[in-house]
C-alpha cells in the first residue's frame, strides 16, 4: 500500500487499542485522550505533509511500485542520501526539531537492519530473512515505530544476570515452536503508546557479557500484542491552548516503561536470540547507528535553525541588538548551527557504499556531531533564558488579552520595541516553552542523553577513532629532529 495519510494513521491507532496507561488509568482511545490527542494530530500532520510535498517526501517502492515514504529509501548514491536528508528536514522544520522520535528516525534504522541480512544470518539464516522481510513490511505499510534499548535503572554496577530479580529486565523465559516468550521490562519507549509497533534491540553503546544471553534479544511486535503494556510518565501537555503552550500542546511525545508480561514473539519477528556477541556488534556492523545519526544530525540542524530564529526574534522584539554581549550570544548559536551543517555535509560528501551495497555517510563527522550537540543544546537554551530575562515571566495568557476589563492594559504594557503586546507575548511564550516549561526541560534532558550517557559515548568515540596517523605524524617529526641534531665528538 502507498504511504499513509494522517487519517489512516489515526484510524490505525483507534483500531489497535494499545494497552496504554497514564496518570493511574488505562487509556481507552489514545487519539482522544487529553495526554495524547494533540501529539497524535501532530504526527498525523507529518504523514499528510508527505502528500503535500510528494516530490520531496515520497519515492517509488522497488517491490510494489507504490509511492512510499522517502525516509525508508535504501540509498545507492550520494544523491539518494541528500534526497533523504532533505525529506528529514521537511519534517524536522515542521516541528522546529522538537520531535526527536518522528517516524523517519527508526525508518532509517530498519532500512539498515533489513539491508544487512547477512549479519543477522550469522546465527541462523532465518533471522537474516526476518530482518529483510520486516524492513519491506514496515516500508510498504508505512508502519510507525517506537523502540526500547536499555534495561531498568536498578543497579548499574551489576550486569542483568547478577540483579536480585532476574526477571526485572526483559528476557527470554521460554522458547517453543511458535516463538520466544518475553518477561520483564525495558526503558524508555518515546511515542510508545501512539505508534503501531515496537522494536526491541540492544543498546548502541552498552556491551553485554555471555552471562546475559537470556537478555540478548532483538525483535519487533505490534503494540497491541497480548501482555504488552506501556506505562507512560506524567504528561507535559497540560491541556492549554497552542497559543499558551505552543510546543507542549503540539509535540509532547511521551515516554513509557515497556512491560512484557509473558509476551509471545513469533519466530518470524525475531532478529537476535540469546546471542550477546551479535547484540554487541549489531548497530555498528549493520551501520544502523550511522543512518540513525544522519537523521539525528539533520533534525538537530533544523532544531538549531529554529532556536536561533527565536533568539533573533527576541533581539528584535525588545531592541537589544546594540549590546555586544547580545551579539556574542547570538554568534554562539550561529556557530553551533554552521558547525552542525559542516558535519552533516562532510558526512554526505565522504559517503561510500558499505558491504551491503548501501550508500553510507562518513560516520566520523556524524559521531562528532552527536557527541558534541548534547553539550551545546543546554547552552542554546541558557542563551534564550538570559536574553529573555524577566520577559519570560511577564507572559500573560491568551485569555488575559481577550478579557474586556484588562485586555487593553495587557496589550499596552507588554508591547515591544517594534511589536505589539499580543505578538511579543506570543513570541515569549514560545521561548518560555523552550527554556523554562516542563516540556522544554524534558527537551534538554532528552538531547543530553539522546544516544546514551555522554561519558560512555565519548569513550566509545575515543576507542574507535583511528589514532595511528596522528601519532605517526609526531613520530616522523621527532625522527627528523633527531637526524638534524648536531653530533659531538
BELDA-V491073 format. One line per field, one symbol per residue. psi: psi as a letter, one per 20 degrees, with the letter a starting at -180 (. if undefined). burial: I if it has 16 or more other C-alpha atoms within 10 Angstrom, else O. Layout:
psi=???
burial=???
This chain:
psi=qrqqrhghgghggghhlqnpqqkjqpphohiiphihhghghghhhgghhhhhlhhhiqrppihhirorpiiiqnpirhhggggghhgghgghhhjjjjoilqhhghghghggghhlghghihhphhhggggghgghggghjlppqrrpiqrqnfniiqrhiiqgoijgqprpiqpahhbqppqarqqoopjgikrgrpporrqhhpqqrhhjhhinqprpqqijppipqooqrppjojjrrhggmhghjgknhqqqppponlppoqhijphpolnhghghigggiijghghghggghgghghhhgghghgghhggghjljhipghghghhgghgggghgggggghghghjqqpaijjpopqphghghggihghhhhghgggggggghhcihihmnrrhhghiphgighggggjjqagkqrgghghgghhgghihihrgghhhgggghhkgjaphghghghgghipnighhhhggghghghgghjqqpp.
burial=OIIIIIOOIIOIIIOIIIIIIIOOOOIOIIIOOOIIIIIIIIIIIIIIIIIOOIOIIIIOIOOOOOIIIIIIIIIOIIOIIOIIIIIIIIIIIIIIIIIIIIIIIIIIIIIIIIIIIIIIIOIOOIIIIIIIIIIIOIIIOIIIIIIIIIIIOOOOOOOIIOOOOOIIIIIIOOOOOOIIIIIIIIIIIIIIIIIIIIIIIIIIIOOIIOOIIIIIIIIIIIIIIOOIIIIIOOIIIOOOOOIIIIIIIIIIIIIIIIIIIIIIIIIIIIIIIIIIOIIIIIIOIIIIIIIIIIIIIIIIIIIIIIIIOIIIIIIOIIOIOOOOOIOOIIOOIOOIIOOIIOIIIIIIOOIIOOOIOIIIIIIIIIIOIIIIIIOIIIIIIIIIIOIIOOIIOOIIIIOIIOOOOOOOOIIOOIIIOOOOIIOIIIIIIIIIIIIIIIIIOIIIOOIIOIIIOIOOIOOOOOOOOOOOOOOOOOOOOOOOOOOOOOOOO
